[in-house]
Each structure stands twice: as structure tokens, then as C-alpha cells.
Amino acid sequence: MKPLNNSERNKAIFRFVILLTITIVIIIMAIFFDHRVPTVENRYLRSQIKNTERLIEQEEIFAKKMGKIKSLIDSMGQKGVNSDYIGQLISANLAEMQTSLPSDSTFRHAMYINIIQTYLELKNAKASLIGLGDVQKELEEYSLLVDKYRADLEQVHRDLDLCRQLRNQ
């Protein structure tokens, strides 16, 4: 004896199996992506953290080199220090800084180049200022000479006036 709704039952069972399969596949895919996506994301985030830590380390090294150059520039004008040698040390350190620059980011690279250029200009300005220190002493000496010559000139004018008066009498 066959049931009267056999074809409908077969269709219903077939639909049930398809829906069950689709549901199970969706659940399995959700579990798969739930475990797979965080792993990939964690890998990406770890690489970003490593890059950031590397950049921070490079910035710390750059800042230490900047401090060293600043102390060298400050010591340029002190008495008893060879300013030319200090200038060469500064130039060598600036060249070393420029060769060790990270080239990851164009913004940071441009910023580092600008900082190095500024330190180079500061070194040159300090050297010029040291050179002008001697000019200041010379100006003071010339000012004293001018005052002496003015006094001598006034004395000569007085003598000349006295000679004129004696000649007219």
C-alpha cells in the first residue's frame, strides 16, 4: 500500500534536506570565518605593531643623534675648543643621520631631511657668528683709534688756529 501523497512527501523531504544542508553549511562557514578572520586580522595587526615599534625606535635613535649634534653645536663657541674640528664632527654626524633615514613614509622622510638641513644651517650660522666675534673686537679697537684721532685732530685744529692768530698779530 502506497500513500496517496507520496510525491508531496518526497518533495517535502527533499526541501527539508536542502534547507538542512544550507543551514549546516551556513553554520559551518560562520564558525570557519569566526576562527579564520581573527587569525588573519591578528597577523595584520601584529605586522602593523612591529612597523610602528620599528618607527618609534628609529625616531628615538634620530632624537639621540639630534641631541648629540645640539651639544656639539653648543660647544662650538667655547674657548679652548677647535671649532673647525667640531664643525667637521657635526657634518659627519649629519651625513650619518641622513644615510640612516627610514624611507618608509614620504612625510617623515621629508621632515627628517628638513631637520638635518636646519641643523646644518644652524652649524653654519654658529661658525659665522664665531667668525664675527673677532670683528667685534676689531670694531672696538677701531672705535678707540677713531676717538684718539679725533682728539689729535682737535689738537691740530687748535694749534692751527693759534698759528693763524700769531701770524695775524
C-alpha positions as CSV (number, residue, x, y, z in Angstrom):
1,M,0.0,0.0,0.0
2,K,1.4,3.3,-1.1
3,P,0.5,6.6,0.5
4,L,-1.6,8.9,-1.7
5,N,0.7,11.9,-1.1
6,N,4.0,10.2,-1.9
7,S,5.2,12.7,-4.3
8,E,4.4,15.6,-1.9
9,R,6.2,13.8,0.9
10,N,9.2,13.2,-1.3
11,K,9.2,16.9,-2.3
12,A,8.9,17.9,1.4
13,I,11.7,15.6,2.4
14,F,13.9,16.9,-0.4
15,R,13.2,20.5,0.6
16,F,13.9,19.7,4.2
17,V,17.3,18.0,3.3
18,I,18.2,21.1,1.1
19,L,17.3,23.6,3.8
20,L,19.1,21.5,6.4
21,T,22.2,21.3,4.2
22,I,22.1,25.1,3.5
23,T,21.7,25.8,7.3
24,I,24.5,23.5,8.2
25,V,26.8,25.0,5.6
26,I,26.0,28.5,6.8
27,I,26.7,27.5,10.4
28,I,30.0,25.8,9.4
29,M,31.0,28.8,7.3
30,A,30.2,31.1,10.3
31,I,32.3,29.0,12.6
32,F,35.1,28.9,10.0
33,F,35.1,32.7,9.4
34,D,34.8,33.2,13.2
35,H,38.1,31.4,13.7
36,R,39.8,32.3,10.4
37,V,39.2,36.1,10.1
38,P,40.6,37.0,13.6
39,T,43.8,35.0,12.8
40,V,44.4,36.9,9.6
41,E,43.4,40.2,11.3
42,N,45.8,39.4,14.2
43,R,48.6,38.7,11.8
44,Y,48.0,42.0,10.1
45,L,47.7,43.9,13.4
46,R,50.9,42.3,14.6
47,S,52.8,43.4,11.5
48,Q,51.4,47.0,12.0
49,I,52.6,46.9,15.6
50,K,56.1,45.8,14.5
51,N,56.2,48.6,11.9
52,T,55.1,51.1,14.5
53,E,57.6,49.9,17.1
54,R,60.4,50.0,14.4
55,L,59.4,53.6,13.5
56,I,59.4,54.6,17.2
57,E,62.9,53.0,17.7
58,Q,64.2,54.9,14.6
59,E,62.7,58.1,15.9
60,E,64.4,57.6,19.3
61,I,67.7,56.9,17.6
62,F,67.2,60.1,15.5
63,A,66.4,62.1,18.6
64,K,69.5,60.9,20.4
65,K,71.6,61.9,17.3
66,M,69.9,65.3,17.3
67,G,70.8,65.8,21.0
68,K,74.4,64.9,20.3
69,I,74.6,67.3,17.4
70,K,73.0,70.0,19.5
71,S,75.6,69.6,22.2
72,L,78.3,69.7,19.6
73,I,76.8,73.0,18.2
74,D,76.6,74.4,21.7
75,S,80.3,73.6,22.3
76,M,81.4,75.2,19.1
77,G,81.8,78.7,20.6
78,Q,83.5,77.8,23.8
79,K,87.1,78.9,24.5
80,G,89.8,76.4,24.0
81,V,87.8,74.3,21.6
82,N,88.8,73.7,18.0
83,S,85.7,75.0,16.2
84,D,86.8,73.6,12.8
85,Y,87.1,70.1,14.2
86,I,83.7,70.4,15.9
87,G,82.2,71.6,12.6
88,Q,83.6,68.5,10.9
89,L,82.2,66.2,13.6
90,I,78.8,67.9,13.2
91,S,78.9,67.5,9.4
92,A,79.9,63.8,9.8
93,N,77.1,63.2,12.2
94,L,74.6,64.9,9.9
95,A,75.8,62.8,7.0
96,E,75.4,59.7,9.1
97,M,71.9,60.7,10.1
98,Q,70.9,61.3,6.5
99,T,72.2,57.9,5.4
100,S,70.3,56.1,8.2
101,L,67.0,57.7,7.5
102,P,64.0,55.4,7.1
103,S,62.4,55.7,3.7
104,D,59.0,54.2,4.6
105,S,57.0,57.4,4.8
106,T,57.5,60.3,2.5
107,F,56.1,62.7,5.1
108,R,58.6,61.6,7.8
109,H,61.4,61.4,5.3
110,A,60.8,65.0,4.3
111,M,60.6,66.0,7.9
112,Y,63.9,64.3,8.7
113,I,65.6,66.0,5.8
114,N,64.3,69.4,6.9
115,I,65.6,68.8,10.4
116,I,69.0,67.8,9.1
117,Q,69.0,70.9,6.8
118,T,68.1,73.1,9.7
119,Y,70.9,71.7,11.9
120,L,73.4,72.3,9.0
121,E,72.2,75.9,8.7
122,L,72.5,76.3,12.4
123,K,76.1,75.0,12.4
124,N,77.0,77.4,9.5
125,A,75.3,80.3,11.4
126,K,77.2,79.5,14.6
127,A,80.5,79.3,12.6
128,S,79.7,82.7,11.1
129,L,78.9,84.1,14.5
130,I,82.2,82.8,15.9
131,G,84.0,84.4,13.0
132,L,82.2,87.7,13.7
133,G,83.3,87.6,17.3
134,D,86.8,88.7,16.1
135,V,85.2,91.5,14.1
136,Q,83.5,92.9,17.2
137,K,86.9,93.2,18.9
138,E,88.4,94.9,15.8
139,L,85.5,97.3,15.8
140,E,86.1,98.2,19.4
141,E,89.8,98.8,18.6
142,Y,88.9,100.9,15.6
143,S,86.5,102.9,17.7
144,L,89.2,103.7,20.2
145,L,91.6,104.7,17.4
146,V,88.9,107.0,15.9
147,D,88.4,108.7,19.2
148,K,92.2,109.1,19.6
149,Y,92.5,110.5,16.0
150,R,89.6,112.9,16.7
151,A,91.4,114.2,19.8
152,D,94.6,114.6,17.8
153,L,92.7,116.4,15.0
154,E,91.1,118.8,17.5
155,Q,94.6,119.4,18.9
156,V,95.9,120.1,15.4
157,H,93.0,122.5,14.7
158,R,93.7,124.3,17.9
159,D,97.4,124.6,17.0
160,L,96.4,125.8,13.5
161,D,94.1,128.4,15.0
162,L,96.8,129.5,17.4
163,C,99.3,129.8,14.5
164,R,96.9,131.9,12.5
165,Q,96.3,134.2,15.4
166,L,100.0,134.6,15.9
167,R,100.6,135.3,12.3
168,N,97.8,138.0,12.1
169,Q,99.2,139.9,15.1
